[in-house]
Amino acid sequence: MRFFIFVLLIMSSFNPAWAAEKLEIVPTDKVCMVTNMVFPRPQIPVVHAGKTYYGCCENCKKTLSEDASARAAIDPISGKSIDKAKAVIAAREDGSVLYFGSKSTYEQYRKKSK
């Protein structure tokens, strides 16, 4: 039994799914808010109801203009719906992003993922 636990502990240290998630806050204008991916260049601004959202192409611009659900996200800590235009946005290593309602919930998420 001890051997099994030892092997499990060793294997878990090499499993990338169990590794701490690396996140980096990114500028809002570098994120396509439809595909939820970060890009190296600024995206296309879409102004809706006085707030600016960003899309990577004409289809994303149209989606952000017409679909309210594309302009909202769920904060992974609070579980609340948040406006992407006001969110703290953090990118994962794979380029996907998470939206946070505040810097505080971003920091809480980082602590949990360590």
C-alpha positions as CSV (number, residue, x, y, z in Angstrom):
1,M,0.0,0.0,0.0
2,R,2.8,2.5,0.9
3,F,4.4,1.7,-2.4
4,F,1.2,2.5,-4.3
5,I,0.9,5.9,-2.5
6,F,4.5,6.7,-3.2
7,V,4.1,5.9,-6.9
8,L,0.9,8.0,-7.0
9,L,2.7,11.0,-5.4
10,I,5.6,10.7,-7.9
11,M,3.2,10.4,-10.9
12,S,1.1,13.4,-9.7
13,S,4.1,15.6,-9.7
14,F,4.6,15.0,-13.4
15,N,1.0,15.4,-14.4
16,P,0.5,18.8,-16.1
17,A,-3.2,18.8,-15.3
18,W,-2.3,19.0,-11.6
19,A,0.4,21.6,-12.1
20,A,-0.2,25.2,-11.0
21,E,-2.0,27.2,-13.7
22,K,0.0,30.1,-15.0
23,L,-2.0,33.2,-15.6
24,E,-1.1,36.6,-16.8
25,I,-3.3,39.7,-16.9
26,V,-3.6,40.9,-20.4
27,P,-4.8,44.2,-22.0
28,T,-8.5,44.1,-22.9
29,D,-7.8,45.2,-26.5
30,K,-5.7,42.1,-27.1
31,V,-8.6,39.7,-26.4
32,C,-11.2,38.5,-28.9
33,M,-14.2,38.4,-26.6
34,V,-16.1,35.9,-28.8
35,T,-13.4,33.3,-29.2
36,N,-12.0,34.1,-25.7
37,M,-8.4,34.0,-26.9
38,V,-5.6,36.5,-26.5
39,F,-3.7,37.8,-29.5
40,P,-0.4,39.6,-29.9
41,R,-2.0,42.5,-31.7
42,P,-4.9,44.8,-30.8
43,Q,-8.4,43.5,-31.8
44,I,-11.2,45.3,-33.6
45,P,-13.1,47.6,-31.1
46,V,-16.9,47.2,-30.9
47,V,-18.8,49.9,-29.0
48,H,-22.1,48.8,-27.6
49,A,-24.1,50.8,-25.0
50,G,-21.1,53.1,-24.3
51,K,-18.7,50.2,-23.5
52,T,-16.0,48.8,-25.8
53,Y,-15.6,45.1,-26.5
54,Y,-13.1,43.5,-28.9
55,G,-13.4,40.9,-31.7
56,C,-10.9,39.4,-34.0
57,C,-13.0,39.5,-37.3
58,E,-16.1,40.8,-38.9
59,N,-18.2,37.9,-37.6
60,C,-17.0,38.5,-34.1
61,K,-17.9,42.2,-34.4
62,K,-21.4,41.2,-35.5
63,T,-21.8,38.7,-32.6
64,L,-20.7,41.3,-30.0
65,S,-23.1,43.8,-31.5
66,E,-26.1,41.5,-31.5
67,D,-25.6,38.9,-28.8
68,A,-25.7,40.0,-25.2
69,S,-24.3,36.6,-24.0
70,A,-21.1,37.2,-26.0
71,R,-20.5,40.3,-23.9
72,A,-20.8,38.5,-20.6
73,A,-18.7,35.9,-18.7
74,I,-18.8,34.1,-15.4
75,D,-16.2,35.0,-12.8
76,P,-14.7,31.6,-11.8
77,I,-14.4,32.6,-8.1
78,S,-17.7,34.5,-7.4
79,G,-19.8,32.6,-9.9
80,K,-21.4,36.0,-10.9
81,S,-22.0,37.1,-14.4
82,I,-19.7,40.0,-15.4
83,D,-19.4,42.4,-18.3
84,K,-16.4,41.5,-20.4
85,A,-15.8,45.2,-21.1
86,K,-15.2,45.8,-17.4
87,A,-13.5,42.5,-16.5
88,V,-9.9,41.8,-15.4
89,I,-8.8,39.4,-18.1
90,A,-6.1,36.8,-17.6
91,A,-4.6,34.6,-20.2
92,R,-3.5,31.0,-19.8
93,E,-0.4,29.6,-21.5
94,D,-2.6,28.2,-24.3
95,G,-3.9,31.7,-25.1
96,S,-7.4,31.1,-23.7
97,V,-8.6,33.7,-21.2
98,L,-10.6,33.9,-18.0
99,Y,-12.7,36.9,-17.0
100,F,-12.7,38.2,-13.4
101,G,-15.0,40.7,-11.8
102,S,-12.1,42.3,-9.9
103,K,-8.4,42.1,-9.3
104,S,-9.3,40.5,-5.9
105,T,-11.1,37.5,-7.5
106,Y,-8.2,37.1,-9.9
107,E,-5.7,37.0,-7.0
108,Q,-8.0,34.5,-5.2
109,Y,-8.0,32.3,-8.3
110,R,-4.2,32.4,-8.6
111,K,-3.9,31.4,-4.9
112,K,-6.3,28.5,-5.4
113,S,-4.4,27.2,-8.5
114,K,-1.0,27.1,-6.8
